[in-house]
Amino acid sequence: MYDFGIVGGGIVGLSTAMALYDRYPNAKVLLLEKETQLAMHQTGHNSGVIHSGIYYKPGSYKARFARQGSQSMKEFCEQYDIEHDICGKVIVATKNEELPLLDNLYKRGLENELDVTKISKEELKEIEPHVNGLAAVKVAAAGIVNYKQVSEKFGEIIRENGGEIRLGTKVESISELQDGITIETNKGTFKTKFLINCAGLHSDRVTNMTGYKTDVKIVPFRGEYYKLIPEKRHLVKNLIYPVPNPKFPFLGVHFTRMIGGEVDAGPNAVLGFKREGYKKTDFNVKDFSEVMGYPGFWKLASKFMGEGMEEMLRSFSKAKFVASLQELIPEIQAEDLIPAPAGVRAQALKSDGSMVDDFYIIPGERSIHICNAPSPAATASIEIGKEIVKQISEQSHLKEAITSY
C-alpha cells in the first residue's frame, strides 16, 4: 500500500509530490497520469509566463500564491539551471476610459506588495517602442519560462526520492474506505492511505468518483493564439498586456515573448466542445452534453452574451483578431501572424453561473481535491504543493498515521 496517491501529472500534481517528500521523506508516493507524458494538457499548453499577481484580490490564494510562487519558481530555475527570464511586463491603457482602471491595477499591485511603477507614454516607448499607449503600469516581477521543462525536473526529483510515476494509467473508479483508498485503473488496482486529486480538466469527475458531490463543474474554455513571423518578432520586446475588461473574466489578447524567442499573440476565450479539445473541430459528446445540461453555464452565457459573441467572432475571423492586436501594436498586419497551438482552461463554474475565481480545495476523509487551479497555477505550483501538504498534515484524524512517515 502507498502512503499517498496523486491523480494527475500536471505541474500541480508534480509539485505536490515534491512537497510530500520535503515533509515526509520516507513516504511511499504514487502519481498516476493517463497520458504517456507528463504535463500534456494545461501545463504544456500555457503561455509560459511567470505571473506577478497584480490582478488578484488582496488576501486571496491567487494573490498570495502568485507573489510567493514567482519567487519560488525563480529560485528553483536558478538552482536547477532551467532557462528563464524575469523580464517584466507592461499593462497598457490605450483609451482614456481605461486610465482609471489602470490606476486601480496600480493600487492593487501596491496592496499585493509588488514592485509596480506607473509610467508615461514616453517611458512606455522606451520599454516597448512599437506599442500604442496613453500610459502603463510596469510590473518588474513578471517573467517567462518553459513550464514543461520545469515539470520534467519536478518528475526527476520525485523519482530520485523514490516516488513512482505511472504514465498511461487512467483512473476508472475510486473507493474511499475507512482504512484507505482503492484506485481502479486501466493498468490494475492500487491502494493508498490518502488520495490527492490534481486532475485539472477532470478534477470534478475525480471528486465525484471518490464520493463527494460539489456545486462545481469544470467547463473548458479554449484559448486560441497566433505567432508573429520571425521577421516581426522585433515588434515585441517582452510582455505586453491590455487593461483587462472588468466586465469579462478573461485578460484579453496580449503579446508574450516565449523563452525560445517566439512571440505569441492571444488568446481569445471560447467555449470548448471537448475538455481536451485544442482544435475548433474537437468534439466529445459527454463533455459537450454536460456543459449544455448544466444550468450554471446558461446563467454565465446570458450574463456575458455580448462579450462571448465577440470572442467567437475573433475565433473565426482573423481580421477581428488582428484588429484587437492593433489596439496595442498598430503595425501588426494579418500577414505577420501564423496560427499557433491553442490551450484549454479548466474553469470551475457553480450552478448559479458564477465562476470560481480562486483556488478551490475540498477536503475529504482520506482525500483532498483541488477542484479549481486557475492561472497562476503554474507560477504558484511550488507554493500550491506546500499548501496542499500543509492542509493534509492538519487533518486531525490523519495526524497520527502520517507523522510516522
C-alpha positions, 0 to 999 in steps of 0.5 A, a space after each residue: 500500500 502507498 502512503 499517498 496517491 496523486 491523480 494527475 501529472 500536471 505541474 500541480 500534481 508534480 509539485 505536490 509530490 515534491 512537497 510530500 517528500 520535503 515533509 515526509 521523506 520516507 513516504 511511499 508516493 504514487 502519481 498516476 497520469 493517463 497520458 504517456 507524458 507528463 504535463 500534456 494538457 494545461 501545463 504544456 499548453 500555457 503561455 509560459 509566463 511567470 505571473 506577478 499577481 497584480 490582478 488578484 484580490 488582496 488576501 486571496 490564494 491567487 494573490 498570495 500564491 502568485 507573489 510567493 510562487 514567482 519567487 519560488 519558481 525563480 529560485 528553483 530555475 536558478 538552482 536547477 539551471 532551467 532557462 528563464 527570464 524575469 523580464 517584466 511586463 507592461 499593462 497598457 491603457 490605450 483609451 482614456 476610459 481605461 486610465 482609471 482602471 489602470 490606476 486601480 491595477 496600480 493600487 492593487 499591485 501596491 496592496 499585493 506588495 509588488 514592485 509596480 511603477 506607473 509610467 508615461 507614454 514616453 517611458 512606455 516607448 522606451 520599454 516597448 517602442 512599437 506599442 500604442 499607449 496613453 500610459 502603463 503600469 510596469 510590473 518588474 516581477 513578471 517573467 517567462 519560462 518553459 513550464 514543461 521543462 520545469 515539470 520534467 525536473 519536478 518528475 526527476 526529483 520525485 523519482 530520485 526520492 523514490 516516488 513512482 510515476 505511472 504514465 498511461 494509467 487512467 483512473 476508472 473508479 475510486 473507493 474511499 474506505 475507512 482504512 484507505 483508498 482503492 484506485 481502479 485503473 486501466 493498468 490494475 488496482 492500487 491502494 493508498 492511505 490518502 488520495 490527492 486529486 490534481 486532475 485539472 480538466 477532470 478534477 470534478 469527475 475525480 471528486 465525484 468518483 471518490 464520493 463527494 458531490 460539489 456545486 462545481 463543474 469544470 467547463 473548458 474554455 479554449 484559448 486560441 493564439 497566433 505567432 508573429 513571423 520571425 521577421 516581426 518578432 522585433 515588434 515585441 520586446 517582452 510582455 505586453 498586456 491590455 487593461 483587462 475588461 472588468 466586465 469579462 473574466 478573461 485578460 484579453 489578447 496580449 503579446 508574450 515573448 516565449 523563452 525560445 524567442 517566439 512571440 505569441 499573440 492571444 488568446 481569445 476565450 471560447 467555449 470548448 466542445 471537448 475538455 481536451 479539445 485544442 482544435 475548433 473541430 474537437 468534439 466529445 459528446 459527454 463533455 459537450 452534453 454536460 456543459 449544455 445540461 448544466 444550468 450554471 453555464 446558461 446563467 454565465 452565457 446570458 450574463 456575458 452574451 455580448 462579450 462571448 459573441 465577440 470572442 467567437 467572432 475573433 475565433 473565426 475571423 482573423 481580421 477581428 483578431 488582428 484588429 484587437 492586436 492593433 489596439 496595442 501594436 498598430 503595425 501588426 498586419 494579418 500577414 505577420 501572424 501564423 496560427 499557433 497551438 491553442 490551450 484549454 482552461 479548466 474553469 470551475 463554474 457553480 450552478 448559479 453561473 458564477 465562476 470560481 475565481 480562486 483556488 478551490 480545495 475540498 477536503 475529504 476523509 482520506 482525500 483532498 481535491 483541488 477542484 479549481 487551479 486557475 492561472 497562476 497555477 503554474 507560477 504558484 505550483 511550488 507554493 500550491 504543493 506546500 499548501 496542499 501538504 500543509 492542509 493534509 498534515 492538519 487533518 486531525 484524524 490523519 495526524 497520527 498515521 502520517 507523522 510516522 512517515 
